[in-house]
């Protein structure tokens, strides 16, 4: 008798559970799962020292600057690695790779405290171990002639293309260009100094 009571109770519980389940709201239809988009990692284009003038020349061409290489020479002194004589915006552009930024400052006499002088281009822009001299090398005037508005605009385009690759840039110019300021790297909260 006990077994039949247990069976009857169990059957009643199953029946009631089935009725309750069938009387409740319908189960929601399962929605298709939309996959989350894969995050796109933007590569940092900034180069490290020693940067290759050949690599920068290729990247400037990809950026849309129409630079025509005329000649190239390889240095033999261990200080000047390579020099490319080119034409950009119908003006000479000399791009020189030095063994280091220190070699650039000493060998090219890249002194930020003075503007270009006789025998130098109106725009001299340095980044890492690379030097870009844009404009004719003045041999008759003590100071190179100021550039035309078109050449100044071309020099600005050159700076804008070089900045992501070689920032911070430095310049010696007859009419200085506004140089972009590099974005500071944020310091994680755990690394910031605590007030005392």
CORTAHU-V950974 format. One record per residue. N is the residue number from 1. RES is the residue in one letter. D_LAST is the distance of its C-alpha to the last C-alpha in Angstrom with 2 decimals. Layout:
N_RES_D_LAST ; N_RES_D_LAST
This chain:
1_X_82.54 ; 2_X_78.94 ; 3_X_78.44 ; 4_X_79.98 ; 5_X_77.77 ; 6_X_74.67 ; 7_X_75.87 ; 8_X_76.72 ; 9_X_73.31 ; 10_X_71.52 ; 11_X_73.68 ; 12_X_72.96 ; 13_X_69.20 ; 14_X_69.40 ; 15_X_71.63 ; 16_X_69.39 ; 17_X_66.29 ; 18_X_68.23 ; 19_X_69.36 ; 20_X_65.89 ; 21_X_64.50 ; 22_X_67.36 ; 23_X_66.99 ; 24_X_63.28 ; 25_X_61.89 ; 26_X_62.51 ; 27_X_59.78 ; 28_X_57.91 ; 29_X_58.95 ; 30_X_56.40 ; 31_X_54.78 ; 32_X_54.61 ; 33_X_51.22 ; 34_X_49.93 ; 35_X_47.98 ; 36_X_44.56 ; 37_X_44.57 ; 38_X_43.10 ; 39_X_39.98 ; 40_X_40.78 ; 41_X_38.43 ; 42_X_38.41 ; 43_X_38.54 ; 44_X_36.31 ; 45_X_38.87 ; 46_X_36.60 ; 47_X_38.23 ; 48_X_36.69 ; 49_X_37.82 ; 50_X_40.63 ; 51_X_41.98 ; 52_X_45.75 ; 53_X_47.66 ; 54_X_50.24 ; 55_X_47.70 ; 56_X_46.32 ; 57_X_49.92 ; 58_X_50.67 ; 59_X_47.56 ; 60_X_48.48 ; 61_X_51.96 ; 62_X_50.62 ; 63_X_48.56 ; 64_X_51.92 ; 65_X_51.95 ; 66_X_55.50 ; 67_X_55.12 ; 68_X_58.25 ; 69_X_57.91 ; 70_X_60.73 ; 71_X_60.16 ; 72_X_57.62 ; 73_X_57.32 ; 74_X_55.52 ; 75_X_53.93 ; 76_X_55.24 ; 77_X_52.76 ; 78_X_49.84 ; 79_X_47.72 ; 80_X_49.41 ; 81_X_49.83 ; 82_X_51.74 ; 83_X_52.79 ; 84_X_54.26 ; 85_X_56.34 ; 86_X_56.54 ; 87_X_57.51 ; 88_X_55.31 ; 89_X_56.43 ; 90_X_59.41 ; 91_X_57.22 ; 92_X_56.44 ; 93_X_53.21 ; 94_X_52.41 ; 95_X_49.79 ; 96_X_48.73 ; 97_X_46.77 ; 98_X_45.29 ; 99_X_44.15 ; 100_X_40.50 ; 101_X_38.52 ; 102_X_38.64 ; 103_X_42.41 ; 104_X_42.64 ; 105_X_40.86 ; 106_X_43.04 ; 107_X_46.38 ; 108_X_46.38 ; 109_X_44.91 ; 110_X_42.50 ; 111_X_40.97 ; 112_X_38.92 ; 113_X_39.52 ; 114_X_43.20 ; 115_X_45.33 ; 116_X_48.17 ; 117_X_51.10 ; 118_X_54.73 ; 119_X_55.32 ; 120_X_52.14 ; 121_X_51.69 ; 122_X_50.34 ; 123_X_47.53 ; 124_X_45.62 ; 125_X_42.81 ; 126_X_40.76 ; 127_X_38.62 ; 128_X_37.58 ; 129_X_40.69 ; 130_X_43.17 ; 131_X_44.74 ; 132_X_46.81 ; 133_X_49.19 ; 134_X_50.81 ; 135_X_53.84 ; 136_X_56.65 ; 137_X_55.98 ; 138_X_57.25 ; 139_X_59.62 ; 140_X_61.30 ; 141_X_58.52 ; 142_X_55.79 ; 143_X_53.39 ; 144_X_54.02 ; 145_X_55.47 ; 146_X_53.21 ; 147_X_53.56 ; 148_X_55.48 ; 149_X_53.69 ; 150_X_54.85 ; 151_X_53.38 ; 152_X_50.10 ; 153_X_49.98 ; 154_X_50.79 ; 155_X_47.98 ; 156_X_45.53 ; 157_X_46.84 ; 158_X_46.37 ; 159_X_42.72 ; 160_X_42.12 ; 161_X_43.73 ; 162_X_41.88 ; 163_X_38.35 ; 164_X_37.71 ; 165_X_39.17 ; 166_X_37.68 ; 167_X_34.73 ; 168_X_33.22 ; 169_X_36.51 ; 170_X_37.31 ; 171_X_40.48 ; 172_X_42.91 ; 173_X_45.26 ; 174_X_47.81 ; 175_X_46.50 ; 176_X_42.92 ; 177_X_42.27 ; 178_X_39.19 ; 179_X_37.22 ; 180_X_35.32 ; 181_X_31.58 ; 182_X_30.39 ; 183_X_28.38 ; 184_X_24.82 ; 185_X_24.14 ; 186_X_21.70 ; 187_X_18.65 ; 188_X_18.63 ; 189_X_15.83 ; 190_X_15.25 ; 191_X_14.91 ; 192_X_12.49 ; 193_X_9.06 ; 194_X_6.33 ; 195_X_3.78 ; 196_X_0.00
